[in-house]
Amino acid sequence: MKSALVTGSARRIGRQIALDLAADGWDVGVHCNASTSEAEEVVGLISRMGRKAVMVQGNLADPAVPERLVVEASKALGGLSCLINNASVFEPDVVGSITQASWGQHLDINLRAPVFLSQAFARQLAGGETGNIISIIDQRVWKLTPKFFSYTASKSALWTATRTLAQALAPRIRVNAIGPGPALPSVRMDEDEFAKQSRLTLLERATSPAEISAAVKFILSQPALTGQMIVLDGGQHLVWRTADVTEVKE
């Protein structure tokens, strides 16, 4: 059984992952929150590849949504063998500006949702089947900075959850992560700012969504790999002055 639920797969990196999995013979649950037209387009593209696809919609900040998404996708696709935790929120704050709302939003979407999606995924996995959970995290969990405080805290906790889930769900389910660096401009960046950020990595380049998707397929192909994170950041986590502490608007 090759069927995956990819959260946040209507746009950007999630879209690339969903389409590449379909091209590799996977049926895909395409999750979105507000981007319904884009999600329907992805479903159509996958269907034209001859694979099953279903759109599942919901706000991951709602505690009831993660389990419902898994149930809906599993029912439509005849079970799930892979969960890709891709959806996230990425908003700037520092210690002095944290609000209860921004802290809660980051923890709800970037940590609580992936954990309870993983729980629901494990419950629906048929007896005798094996599965995979892959979370898209961030290189900055290896290169901490005081900027994006709530985001970094939530992603760091997800990295811890990735390893403890790998312990808890073995041997039937492998749990891994990918830590991208610069991949696409944020909504706060223009192309020049993104190019500057990319040049500040060791390799002086960004990581493409296709390269992140290729890493997903690599993880799926490696049956001995669990509890690991592949960092695709051009060496950004090794640079002592990264874009996080320069005048790049992220």
PyRosetta script that sets phi, psi and omega in degrees:
from pyrosetta import init, pose_from_sequence

init()
pose = pose_from_sequence("MKSALVTGSARRIGRQIALDLAADGWDVGVHCNASTSEAEEVVGLISRMGRKAVMVQGNLADPAVPERLVVEASKALGGLSCLINNASVFEPDVVGSITQASWGQHLDINLRAPVFLSQAFARQLAGGETGNIISIIDQRVWKLTPKFFSYTASKSALWTATRTLAQALAPRIRVNAIGPGPALPSVRMDEDEFAKQSRLTLLERATSPAEISAAVKFILSQPALTGQMIVLDGGQHLVWRTADVTEVKE")
pose.set_psi(1, 123.1)
pose.set_omega(1, 177.8)
pose.set_phi(2, -121.9)
pose.set_psi(2, 91.0)
pose.set_omega(2, -179.8)
pose.set_phi(3, -143.1)
pose.set_psi(3, 132.6)
pose.set_omega(3, -172.6)
pose.set_phi(4, -130.7)
pose.set_psi(4, 146.4)
pose.set_omega(4, 167.3)
pose.set_phi(5, -105.8)
pose.set_psi(5, 123.5)
pose.set_omega(5, 179.9)
pose.set_phi(6, -116.0)
pose.set_psi(6, 112.2)
pose.set_omega(6, 179.4)
pose.set_phi(7, -76.9)
pose.set_psi(7, 147.2)
pose.set_omega(7, -179.4)
pose.set_phi(8, 61.1)
pose.set_psi(8, 43.0)
pose.set_omega(8, -172.6)
pose.set_phi(9, -105.2)
pose.set_psi(9, 15.4)
pose.set_omega(9, 175.3)
pose.set_phi(10, -79.3)
pose.set_psi(10, -24.8)
pose.set_omega(10, -172.1)
pose.set_phi(11, -142.5)
pose.set_psi(11, 165.7)
pose.set_omega(11, 166.8)
pose.set_phi(12, 54.5)
pose.set_psi(12, -134.2)
pose.set_omega(12, -173.4)
pose.set_phi(13, -63.6)
pose.set_psi(13, -41.3)
pose.set_omega(13, -179.5)
pose.set_phi(14, -61.1)
pose.set_psi(14, -38.8)
pose.set_omega(14, 176.8)
pose.set_phi(15, -60.6)
pose.set_psi(15, -45.6)
pose.set_omega(15, 179.6)
pose.set_phi(16, -59.7)
pose.set_psi(16, -44.6)
pose.set_omega(16, -179.9)
pose.set_phi(17, -62.5)
pose.set_psi(17, -46.3)
pose.set_omega(17, -178.7)
pose.set_phi(18, -60.8)
pose.set_psi(18, -45.8)
pose.set_omega(18, -178.6)
pose.set_phi(19, -67.9)
pose.set_psi(19, -38.7)
pose.set_omega(19, -180.0)
pose.set_phi(20, -69.8)
pose.set_psi(20, -36.9)
pose.set_omega(20, 175.0)
pose.set_phi(21, -62.8)
pose.set_psi(21, -43.5)
pose.set_omega(21, 178.7)
pose.set_phi(22, -61.0)
pose.set_psi(22, -41.2)
pose.set_omega(22, 178.6)
pose.set_phi(23, -64.1)
pose.set_psi(23, -22.6)
pose.set_omega(23, 179.7)
pose.set_phi(24, -95.5)
pose.set_psi(24, 11.8)
pose.set_omega(24, 174.2)
pose.set_phi(25, 96.3)
pose.set_psi(25, 14.9)
pose.set_omega(25, -179.9)
pose.set_phi(26, -96.5)
pose.set_psi(26, 145.0)
pose.set_omega(26, 164.3)
pose.set_phi(27, -86.0)
pose.set_psi(27, 146.7)
pose.set_omega(27, -168.5)
pose.set_phi(28, -136.1)
pose.set_psi(28, 132.7)
pose.set_omega(28, 165.9)
pose.set_phi(29, -90.3)
pose.set_psi(29, 118.7)
pose.set_omega(29, -175.5)
pose.set_phi(30, -99.9)
pose.set_psi(30, 109.0)
pose.set_omega(30, -178.6)
pose.set_phi(31, -94.3)
pose.set_psi(31, 143.4)
pose.set_omega(31, 172.0)
pose.set_phi(32, -147.0)
pose.set_psi(32, 166.6)
pose.set_omega(32, 170.3)
pose.set_phi(33, -106.8)
pose.set_psi(33, -78.2)
pose.set_omega(33, -179.5)
pose.set_phi(34, -97.8)
pose.set_psi(34, -17.3)
pose.set_omega(34, -172.6)
pose.set_phi(35, -85.1)
pose.set_psi(35, 59.1)
pose.set_omega(35, -173.6)
pose.set_phi(36, -68.9)
pose.set_psi(36, -39.2)
pose.set_omega(36, -178.8)
pose.set_phi(37, -66.1)
pose.set_psi(37, -39.6)
pose.set_omega(37, 177.4)
pose.set_phi(38, -66.3)
pose.set_psi(38, -38.9)
pose.set_omega(38, 178.2)
pose.set_phi(39, -64.7)
pose.set_psi(39, -41.8)
pose.set_omega(39, 177.8)
pose.set_phi(40, -62.4)
pose.set_psi(40, -35.2)
pose.set_omega(40, 176.8)
pose.set_phi(41, -64.2)
pose.set_psi(41, -43.0)
pose.set_omega(41, 178.6)
pose.set_phi(42, -63.2)
pose.set_psi(42, -43.1)
pose.set_omega(42, 177.3)
pose.set_phi(43, -58.1)
pose.set_psi(43, -43.0)
pose.set_omega(43, 178.6)
pose.set_phi(44, -63.2)
pose.set_psi(44, -41.9)
pose.set_omega(44, 179.0)
pose.set_phi(45, -63.4)
pose.set_psi(45, -41.0)
pose.set_omega(45, 179.7)
pose.set_phi(46, -67.8)
pose.set_psi(46, -41.5)
pose.set_omega(46, 179.1)
pose.set_phi(47, -60.8)
pose.set_psi(47, -37.2)
pose.set_omega(47, 179.0)
pose.set_phi(48, -70.5)
pose.set_psi(48, -16.1)
pose.set_omega(48, 173.3)
pose.set_phi(49, -81.6)
pose.set_psi(49, -4.7)
pose.set_omega(49, -179.0)
pose.set_phi(50, 88.8)
pose.set_psi(50, 14.6)
pose.set_omega(50, 178.7)
pose.set_phi(51, -109.1)
pose.set_psi(51, 157.6)
pose.set_omega(51, 174.0)
pose.set_phi(52, -75.1)
pose.set_psi(52, 143.9)
pose.set_omega(52, 175.3)
pose.set_phi(53, -149.6)
pose.set_psi(53, 145.0)
pose.set_omega(53, 177.8)
pose.set_phi(54, -142.1)
pose.set_psi(54, 140.7)
pose.set_omega(54, 174.2)
pose.set_phi(55, -90.1)
pose.set_psi(55, 131.3)
pose.set_omega(55, 172.8)
pose.set_phi(56, -123.1)
pose.set_psi(56, 130.7)
pose.set_omega(56, -170.8)
pose.set_phi(57, -119.2)
pose.set_psi(57, 140.2)
pose.set_omega(57, 174.7)
pose.set_phi(58, 171.7)
pose.set_psi(58, 152.3)
pose.set_omega(58, 177.5)
pose.set_phi(59, -86.5)
pose.set_psi(59, 115.3)
pose.set_omega(59, -175.7)
pose.set_phi(60, -68.3)
pose.set_psi(60, -10.1)
pose.set_omega(60, 173.9)
pose.set_phi(61, -73.8)
pose.set_psi(61, -15.6)
pose.set_omega(61, 178.1)
pose.set_phi(62, -84.1)
pose.set_psi(62, 120.1)
pose.set_omega(62, -176.4)
pose.set_phi(63, -59.2)
pose.set_psi(63, -23.1)
pose.set_omega(63, -178.3)
pose.set_phi(64, -82.1)
pose.set_psi(64, -14.0)
pose.set_omega(64, -171.0)
pose.set_phi(65, -74.9)
pose.set_psi(65, -44.6)
pose.set_omega(65, -174.7)
pose.set_phi(66, -53.2)
pose.set_psi(66, -49.4)
pose.set_omega(66, -179.4)
pose.set_phi(67, -63.1)
pose.set_psi(67, -40.9)
pose.set_omega(67, -179.7)
pose.set_phi(68, -61.8)
pose.set_psi(68, -41.5)
pose.set_omega(68, 179.8)
pose.set_phi(69, -60.3)
pose.set_psi(69, -44.4)
pose.set_omega(69, -179.5)
pose.set_phi(70, -64.8)
pose.set_psi(70, -44.2)
pose.set_omega(70, -179.9)
pose.set_phi(71, -61.2)
pose.set_psi(71, -46.1)
pose.set_omega(71, -178.7)
pose.set_phi(72, -64.3)
pose.set_psi(72, -45.7)
pose.set_omega(72, -178.7)
pose.set_phi(73, -66.9)
pose.set_psi(73, -41.3)
pose.set_omega(73, -179.8)
pose.set_phi(74, -63.4)
pose.set_psi(74, -42.4)
pose.set_omega(74, 179.5)
pose.set_phi(75, -64.7)
pose.set_psi(75, -42.5)
pose.set_omega(75, -176.9)
pose.set_phi(76, -70.4)
pose.set_psi(76, -32.6)
pose.set_omega(76, -174.1)
pose.set_phi(77, -103.1)
pose.set_psi(77, 0.5)
pose.set_omega(77, -179.8)
pose.set_phi(78, 77.3)
pose.set_psi(78, 32.9)
pose.set_omega(78, -178.4)
pose.set_phi(79, 106.2)
pose.set_psi(79, 157.5)
pose.set_omega(79, 178.2)
pose.set_phi(80, -120.7)
pose.set_psi(80, 140.4)
pose.set_omega(80, 174.9)
pose.set_phi(81, -117.0)
pose.set_psi(81, -1.9)
pose.set_omega(81, -179.5)
pose.set_phi(82, -150.0)
pose.set_psi(82, 139.8)
pose.set_omega(82, 173.8)
pose.set_phi(83, -124.6)
pose.set_psi(83, 126.0)
pose.set_omega(83, 175.4)
pose.set_phi(84, -111.5)
pose.set_psi(84, 110.2)
pose.set_omega(84, 176.5)
pose.set_phi(85, -85.8)
pose.set_psi(85, 90.9)
pose.set_omega(85, -176.3)
pose.set_phi(86, -106.8)
pose.set_psi(86, -35.3)
pose.set_omega(86, -175.2)
pose.set_phi(87, -61.8)
pose.set_psi(87, 138.2)
pose.set_omega(87, 176.7)
pose.set_phi(88, -158.7)
pose.set_psi(88, 166.5)
pose.set_omega(88, 172.7)
pose.set_phi(89, -114.9)
pose.set_psi(89, 142.1)
pose.set_omega(89, -173.1)
pose.set_phi(90, -140.1)
pose.set_psi(90, 89.4)
pose.set_omega(90, -177.6)
pose.set_phi(91, -123.3)
pose.set_psi(91, 144.0)
pose.set_omega(91, -177.3)
pose.set_phi(92, -76.7)
pose.set_psi(92, 138.2)
pose.set_omega(92, 165.5)
pose.set_phi(93, -160.4)
pose.set_psi(93, 161.7)
pose.set_omega(93, 174.9)
pose.set_phi(94, -129.1)
pose.set_psi(94, 172.7)
pose.set_omega(94, -174.9)
pose.set_phi(95, -52.7)
pose.set_psi(95, -41.5)
pose.set_omega(95, -176.5)
pose.set_phi(96, -72.8)
pose.set_psi(96, -13.8)
pose.set_omega(96, -176.3)
pose.set_phi(97, -117.4)
pose.set_psi(97, 5.0)
pose.set_omega(97, -179.8)
pose.set_phi(98, -61.7)
pose.set_psi(98, 136.8)
pose.set_omega(98, 171.2)
pose.set_phi(99, -116.4)
pose.set_psi(99, 159.9)
pose.set_omega(99, 176.3)
pose.set_phi(100, -57.6)
pose.set_psi(100, -37.7)
pose.set_omega(100, -177.2)
pose.set_phi(101, -67.5)
pose.set_psi(101, -47.5)
pose.set_omega(101, -177.7)
pose.set_phi(102, -68.7)
pose.set_psi(102, -40.0)
pose.set_omega(102, 177.1)
pose.set_phi(103, -60.6)
pose.set_psi(103, -47.5)
pose.set_omega(103, -179.0)
pose.set_phi(104, -64.1)
pose.set_psi(104, -39.9)
pose.set_omega(104, 179.9)
pose.set_phi(105, -61.8)
pose.set_psi(105, -45.3)
pose.set_omega(105, -180.0)
pose.set_phi(106, -64.5)
pose.set_psi(106, -44.1)
pose.set_omega(106, -179.8)
pose.set_phi(107, -67.5)
pose.set_psi(107, -38.4)
pose.set_omega(107, -179.1)
pose.set_phi(108, -64.5)
pose.set_psi(108, -48.5)
pose.set_omega(108, -172.7)
pose.set_phi(109, -84.9)
pose.set_psi(109, -39.2)
pose.set_omega(109, -173.4)
pose.set_phi(110, -89.0)
pose.set_psi(110, -16.4)
pose.set_omega(110, -177.8)
pose.set_phi(111, -126.5)
pose.set_psi(111, -59.5)
pose.set_omega(111, -175.4)
pose.set_phi(112, -60.9)
pose.set_psi(112, -46.1)
pose.set_omega(112, -177.9)
pose.set_phi(113, -60.2)
pose.set_psi(113, -49.8)
pose.set_omega(113, 178.2)
pose.set_phi(114, -59.0)
pose.set_psi(114, -37.2)
pose.set_omega(114, -179.8)
pose.set_phi(115, -65.1)
pose.set_psi(115, -45.7)
pose.set_omega(115, -177.3)
pose.set_phi(116, -79.3)
pose.set_psi(116, -25.4)
pose.set_omega(116, 167.3)
pose.set_phi(117, -62.2)
pose.set_psi(117, -42.6)
pose.set_omega(117, -180.0)
pose.set_phi(118, -64.7)
pose.set_psi(118, -41.0)
pose.set_omega(118, 177.7)
pose.set_phi(119, -60.4)
pose.set_psi(119, -47.7)
pose.set_omega(119, -179.6)
pose.set_phi(120, -65.9)
pose.set_psi(120, -37.9)
pose.set_omega(120, 177.6)
pose.set_phi(121, -60.8)
pose.set_psi(121, -46.1)
pose.set_omega(121, -179.0)
pose.set_phi(122, -62.9)
pose.set_psi(122, -37.9)
pose.set_omega(122, -179.1)
pose.set_phi(123, -66.0)
pose.set_psi(123, -34.8)
pose.set_omega(123, -175.8)
pose.set_phi(124, -85.1)
pose.set_psi(124, -11.1)
pose.set_omega(124, -176.6)
pose.set_phi(125, -66.1)
pose.set_psi(125, 124.0)
pose.set_omega(125, -176.0)
pose.set_phi(126, -64.2)
pose.set_psi(126, 148.3)
pose.set_omega(126, 177.9)
pose.set_phi(127, -57.0)
pose.set_psi(127, 135.2)
pose.set_omega(127, -178.9)
pose.set_phi(128, 86.4)
pose.set_psi(128, -12.2)
pose.set_omega(128, 178.9)
pose.set_phi(129, -88.8)
pose.set_psi(129, 153.7)
pose.set_omega(129, 172.7)
pose.set_phi(130, -112.0)
pose.set_psi(130, 158.1)
pose.set_omega(130, -176.7)
pose.set_phi(131, -145.8)
pose.set_psi(131, 173.6)
pose.set_omega(131, -179.9)
pose.set_phi(132, -135.6)
pose.set_psi(132, 140.5)
pose.set_omega(132, 170.0)
pose.set_phi(133, -122.9)
pose.set_psi(133, 127.7)
pose.set_omega(133, 178.6)
pose.set_phi(134, -128.9)
pose.set_psi(134, 125.0)
pose.set_omega(134, 178.4)
pose.set_phi(135, -109.2)
pose.set_psi(135, 135.5)
pose.set_omega(135, 174.3)
pose.set_phi(136, -88.0)
pose.set_psi(136, 113.3)
pose.set_omega(136, -173.5)
pose.set_phi(137, -106.6)
pose.set_psi(137, -112.3)
pose.set_omega(137, -178.5)
pose.set_phi(138, -178.9)
pose.set_psi(138, 143.3)
pose.set_omega(138, 177.6)
pose.set_phi(139, -61.2)
pose.set_psi(139, -23.0)
pose.set_omega(139, -173.3)
pose.set_phi(140, -71.1)
pose.set_psi(140, -7.4)
pose.set_omega(140, 171.7)
pose.set_phi(141, -72.2)
pose.set_psi(141, -16.5)
pose.set_omega(141, 172.1)
pose.set_phi(142, -98.8)
pose.set_psi(142, -9.9)
pose.set_omega(142, -176.6)
pose.set_phi(143, -137.5)
pose.set_psi(143, 78.1)
pose.set_omega(143, -173.3)
pose.set_phi(144, -70.0)
pose.set_psi(144, 141.8)
pose.set_omega(144, 172.3)
pose.set_phi(145, -138.0)
pose.set_psi(145, 160.9)
pose.set_omega(145, 179.5)
pose.set_phi(146, -79.5)
pose.set_psi(146, -4.6)
pose.set_omega(146, 177.4)
pose.set_phi(147, -86.4)
pose.set_psi(147, 158.0)
pose.set_omega(147, -176.4)
pose.set_phi(148, 52.8)
pose.set_psi(148, 51.8)
pose.set_omega(148, -170.9)
pose.set_phi(149, -59.6)
pose.set_psi(149, -53.0)
pose.set_omega(149, -177.3)
pose.set_phi(150, -65.0)
pose.set_psi(150, -41.1)
pose.set_omega(150, 178.8)
pose.set_phi(151, -61.1)
pose.set_psi(151, -49.6)
pose.set_omega(151, -177.2)
pose.set_phi(152, -63.8)
pose.set_psi(152, -40.4)
pose.set_omega(152, 177.8)
pose.set_phi(153, -62.3)
pose.set_psi(153, -42.4)
pose.set_omega(153, -178.7)
pose.set_phi(154, -67.7)
pose.set_psi(154, -40.7)
pose.set_omega(154, 179.7)
pose.set_phi(155, -72.2)
pose.set_psi(155, -34.2)
pose.set_omega(155, 176.0)
pose.set_phi(156, -64.4)
pose.set_psi(156, -40.1)
pose.set_omega(156, 176.7)
pose.set_phi(157, -66.4)
pose.set_psi(157, -35.7)
pose.set_omega(157, 177.2)
pose.set_phi(158, -66.7)
pose.set_psi(158, -33.9)
pose.set_omega(158, 176.2)
pose.set_phi(159, -65.1)
pose.set_psi(159, -41.1)
pose.set_omega(159, 174.4)
pose.set_phi(160, -63.8)
pose.set_psi(160, -43.1)
pose.set_omega(160, 178.6)
pose.set_phi(161, -62.2)
pose.set_psi(161, -35.8)
pose.set_omega(161, 178.6)
pose.set_phi(162, -58.3)
pose.set_psi(162, -45.8)
pose.set_omega(162, -178.0)
pose.set_phi(163, -71.8)
pose.set_psi(163, -39.1)
pose.set_omega(163, 179.8)
pose.set_phi(164, -73.4)
pose.set_psi(164, -32.2)
pose.set_omega(164, 172.1)
pose.set_phi(165, -64.6)
pose.set_psi(165, -37.2)
pose.set_omega(165, 177.1)
pose.set_phi(166, -60.5)
pose.set_psi(166, -39.2)
pose.set_omega(166, 176.9)
pose.set_phi(167, -67.6)
pose.set_psi(167, -45.3)
pose.set_omega(167, -172.3)
pose.set_phi(168, -72.1)
pose.set_psi(168, -33.4)
pose.set_omega(168, -172.6)
pose.set_phi(169, -99.3)
pose.set_psi(169, -4.4)
pose.set_omega(169, 176.0)
pose.set_phi(170, -67.0)
pose.set_psi(170, 151.2)
pose.set_omega(170, 4.0)
pose.set_phi(171, -94.5)
pose.set_psi(171, -1.6)
pose.set_omega(171, -173.0)
pose.set_phi(172, -77.8)
pose.set_psi(172, -30.7)
pose.set_omega(172, -174.9)
pose.set_phi(173, -123.4)
pose.set_psi(173, 126.2)
pose.set_omega(173, 173.5)
pose.set_phi(174, -92.4)
pose.set_psi(174, 140.1)
pose.set_omega(174, -176.4)
pose.set_phi(175, -128.7)
pose.set_psi(175, 120.4)
pose.set_omega(175, -176.8)
pose.set_phi(176, -139.9)
pose.set_psi(176, 179.4)
pose.set_omega(176, -177.0)
pose.set_phi(177, -146.7)
pose.set_psi(177, 162.1)
pose.set_omega(177, 172.2)
pose.set_phi(178, -126.3)
pose.set_psi(178, 134.1)
pose.set_omega(178, -179.5)
pose.set_phi(179, -114.8)
pose.set_psi(179, 89.4)
pose.set_omega(179, -180.0)
pose.set_phi(180, -73.1)
pose.set_psi(180, 154.8)
pose.set_omega(180, 163.6)
pose.set_phi(181, -99.8)
pose.set_psi(181, -141.8)
pose.set_omega(181, 178.0)
pose.set_phi(182, -59.3)
pose.set_psi(182, 123.2)
pose.set_omega(182, 179.6)
pose.set_phi(183, -127.7)
pose.set_psi(183, -47.5)
pose.set_omega(183, 177.6)
pose.set_phi(184, -140.6)
pose.set_psi(184, 150.5)
pose.set_omega(184, 177.1)
pose.set_phi(185, -62.3)
pose.set_psi(185, 139.9)
pose.set_omega(185, 171.7)
pose.set_phi(186, -73.9)
pose.set_psi(186, 172.0)
pose.set_omega(186, -179.8)
pose.set_phi(187, -66.9)
pose.set_psi(187, -15.3)
pose.set_omega(187, -179.3)
pose.set_phi(188, -94.8)
pose.set_psi(188, -1.8)
pose.set_omega(188, -174.9)
pose.set_phi(189, -110.3)
pose.set_psi(189, 147.7)
pose.set_omega(189, 165.9)
pose.set_phi(190, -100.3)
pose.set_psi(190, 177.2)
pose.set_omega(190, -174.6)
pose.set_phi(191, -63.8)
pose.set_psi(191, -36.1)
pose.set_omega(191, 179.4)
pose.set_phi(192, -65.8)
pose.set_psi(192, -41.3)
pose.set_omega(192, 178.8)
pose.set_phi(193, -66.2)
pose.set_psi(193, -39.0)
pose.set_omega(193, 178.1)
pose.set_phi(194, -65.9)
pose.set_psi(194, -41.0)
pose.set_omega(194, 178.1)
pose.set_phi(195, -62.2)
pose.set_psi(195, -39.4)
pose.set_omega(195, 177.9)
pose.set_phi(196, -64.2)
pose.set_psi(196, -45.6)
pose.set_omega(196, 178.0)
pose.set_phi(197, -58.7)
pose.set_psi(197, -43.4)
pose.set_omega(197, -178.6)
pose.set_phi(198, -64.7)
pose.set_psi(198, -39.0)
pose.set_omega(198, 180.0)
pose.set_phi(199, -67.0)
pose.set_psi(199, -19.4)
pose.set_omega(199, -178.9)
pose.set_phi(200, -83.2)
pose.set_psi(200, -1.6)
pose.set_omega(200, 172.2)
pose.set_phi(201, -79.6)
pose.set_psi(201, 163.3)
pose.set_omega(201, 178.9)
pose.set_phi(202, -57.7)
pose.set_psi(202, -39.5)
pose.set_omega(202, -177.3)
pose.set_phi(203, -89.2)
pose.set_psi(203, -0.1)
pose.set_omega(203, 175.9)
pose.set_phi(204, 56.2)
pose.set_psi(204, 43.0)
pose.set_omega(204, -178.2)
pose.set_phi(205, -156.9)
pose.set_psi(205, 158.8)
pose.set_omega(205, 173.2)
pose.set_phi(206, -85.8)
pose.set_psi(206, 169.4)
pose.set_omega(206, 172.7)
pose.set_phi(207, -104.4)
pose.set_psi(207, 128.4)
pose.set_omega(207, -177.4)
pose.set_phi(208, -80.3)
pose.set_psi(208, 152.6)
pose.set_omega(208, 172.7)
pose.set_phi(209, -54.6)
pose.set_psi(209, -34.3)
pose.set_omega(209, 178.6)
pose.set_phi(210, -64.3)
pose.set_psi(210, -34.9)
pose.set_omega(210, 178.0)
pose.set_phi(211, -70.1)
pose.set_psi(211, -36.7)
pose.set_omega(211, 175.9)
pose.set_phi(212, -65.7)
pose.set_psi(212, -42.8)
pose.set_omega(212, 177.3)
pose.set_phi(213, -62.3)
pose.set_psi(213, -38.6)
pose.set_omega(213, 177.3)
pose.set_phi(214, -62.7)
pose.set_psi(214, -35.3)
pose.set_omega(214, 177.5)
pose.set_phi(215, -67.3)
pose.set_psi(215, -35.5)
pose.set_omega(215, 174.4)
pose.set_phi(216, -58.6)
pose.set_psi(216, -48.2)
pose.set_omega(216, -178.9)
pose.set_phi(217, -66.1)
pose.set_psi(217, -33.6)
pose.set_omega(217, 175.9)
pose.set_phi(218, -62.7)
pose.set_psi(218, -47.6)
pose.set_omega(218, 179.4)
pose.set_phi(219, -58.3)
pose.set_psi(219, -43.4)
pose.set_omega(219, -180.0)
pose.set_phi(220, -62.6)
pose.set_psi(220, -25.9)
pose.set_omega(220, -176.6)
pose.set_phi(221, -88.2)
pose.set_psi(221, -3.6)
pose.set_omega(221, -173.4)
pose.set_phi(222, -113.3)
pose.set_psi(222, 93.9)
pose.set_omega(222, -173.1)
pose.set_phi(223, -68.1)
pose.set_psi(223, -12.5)
pose.set_omega(223, 179.1)
pose.set_phi(224, -97.6)
pose.set_psi(224, 2.9)
pose.set_omega(224, -173.6)
pose.set_phi(225, -97.4)
pose.set_psi(225, 120.2)
pose.set_omega(225, 173.5)
pose.set_phi(226, -155.0)
pose.set_psi(226, 151.6)
pose.set_omega(226, 179.7)
pose.set_phi(227, 69.9)
pose.set_psi(227, 24.4)
pose.set_omega(227, -175.1)
pose.set_phi(228, -119.1)
pose.set_psi(228, 159.6)
pose.set_omega(228, 172.3)
pose.set_phi(229, -127.9)
pose.set_psi(229, 125.3)
pose.set_omega(229, 173.4)
pose.set_phi(230, -90.8)
pose.set_psi(230, 118.2)
pose.set_omega(230, -177.3)
pose.set_phi(231, -98.0)
pose.set_psi(231, 114.3)
pose.set_omega(231, -179.6)
pose.set_phi(232, -110.7)
pose.set_psi(232, 82.2)
pose.set_omega(232, -171.6)
pose.set_phi(233, -134.5)
pose.set_psi(233, 13.9)
pose.set_omega(233, -178.3)
pose.set_phi(234, 62.3)
pose.set_psi(234, 21.3)
pose.set_omega(234, -178.3)
pose.set_phi(235, 82.3)
pose.set_psi(235, 15.2)
pose.set_omega(235, -177.3)
pose.set_phi(236, -57.5)
pose.set_psi(236, -36.4)
pose.set_omega(236, -177.0)
pose.set_phi(237, -70.0)
pose.set_psi(237, -10.3)
pose.set_omega(237, 178.9)
pose.set_phi(238, -99.8)
pose.set_psi(238, -6.0)
pose.set_omega(238, -178.5)
pose.set_phi(239, -85.0)
pose.set_psi(239, 130.3)
pose.set_omega(239, -175.8)
pose.set_phi(240, -74.4)
pose.set_psi(240, -25.3)
pose.set_omega(240, 173.1)
pose.set_phi(241, -119.7)
pose.set_psi(241, 89.7)
pose.set_omega(241, 179.9)
pose.set_phi(242, -85.5)
pose.set_psi(242, 177.0)
pose.set_omega(242, 178.0)
pose.set_phi(243, -60.0)
pose.set_psi(243, -21.9)
pose.set_omega(243, -179.5)
pose.set_phi(244, -63.4)
pose.set_psi(244, -26.3)
pose.set_omega(244, -176.0)
pose.set_phi(245, -118.9)
pose.set_psi(245, 18.0)
pose.set_omega(245, 173.2)
pose.set_phi(246, -110.9)
pose.set_psi(246, -174.5)
pose.set_omega(246, -176.7)
pose.set_phi(247, -90.6)
pose.set_psi(247, 41.1)
pose.set_omega(247, 175.2)
pose.set_phi(248, -95.4)
pose.set_psi(248, 128.6)
pose.set_omega(248, 177.4)
pose.set_phi(249, -82.6)
pose.set_psi(249, 116.2)
pose.set_omega(249, -178.2)
pose.set_phi(250, -98.2)
pose.dump_pdb("model.pdb")
